[in-house]
């Protein structure tokens, strides 16, 4: 309750006593008035005393008036304060109402977003499950044309080739899909010529056509895995030189038929000056069906696989570069596991499990879980994975750490590929570049893994001509690798290849500087941490 404060106004000052006035006589002359006598003063005093009650009443009235004025002032002030308080309280209440409304609206919006996200995820998972149940790949309108054409047209099989379709409930390692008859004639001149030219049976390749279904060789646990709807986009780079036309086109068709459109940015074909006519106008004509997704680059001079891949990478726009050989056939859900691993760690380089397509029968054979390795001759080899490495909760779907990669098929972040120096462009043609890149990845801060849930078939070509030329190229490239990355352990290589100790290997100063700039670890660290199974000789260790 507010205290009432009464303010009294100050008494006006008492006026000064009037000075003696001059009296005017009847004659008109003025003279000073005489002083009052004592009797007169008494009489005047009595008159003053008689007016005192009136004065007291006036004072009381004045005081009451002042109190009333003060009260009115207080009431007015109090009303204004009350109005201010009421206005502030109303503003505070309105602000609270607005804030609560916004919070409720935000909460409602968040709940709707969560419900919508769950719905989309559920839809995505259901679609994948339906796809796996039916056994049909995600096929675009372009790929569907190829598939329908392959299913509707009967392709004659030469030399008693029998086709066995894989059943949907087949185990992870099904039987071969193609077998040769007992009376297959291996001495046919056409077969020998094709084998020496392409490194595999081109007669069966032609009869297989441009697209075929291959058995799903993934483990059962892989088929149950799902992947995020949002993944990095991929640019697939395929370099070829005098490739057999049907094998090349099956590679393209399998990619288009078994890769979701939203993650496939483009396919970049690099023709490294092929001589065969069917890889010129005929290829251009057939690629029209994939118009808009395929870029075809034709080198003006022979560059070799290593520099041709660098050319393709320079034209890529996807988040991830996927390098494939030109005689592959991808399997179901092959790309998603690779992209998912790179999305989690951009410095992880990943390879699929490479299934074998037999060079003579072209049967698609499943591969066991293996990792890449090499010996002191700097020759790549496959190494079995120890059982304890796949005994975790993910079982046979666990990514496998690999000391090296085969090099024909792998995926790498485009930015990371450029960051670590791409390929060694001082190397020629092909050979050794896979081990050089593998060492650089591990020693310079990256990781290299095999993803078992990704499967890609690859024809193991057998080269019969120009072996001496190829061997010289591989030796040259291996020398560059040894001098740049093996440190003192290059003596292990020369112990086994003493003739190469004085051989030329070109200028490596740029790559040595790259190693310093990247702050790469020593080869001793690589042996201790990544590949202790590669034992050194006693003279070196």
Helices and strands as residue ranges (DSSP letters): E 22-24, E 30-32, H 38-134, H 141-152, E 162-163, E 178-179, H 189-198, H 202-208, H 220-223, E 234-240, H 245-258, G 261-263, E 264-271, G 277-279, H 281-286, G 287-290, E 294-298, H 305-314, E 320-324, E 328-330, H 335-344, E 348-357, E 364-365, E 370-374, E 380-384, G 387-390, G 395-397, E 400-401, E 410-413, H 414-419, H 433-443, E 447-459, H 467-485, G 487-489, H 490-496, G 498-500, H 509-518, H 523-529
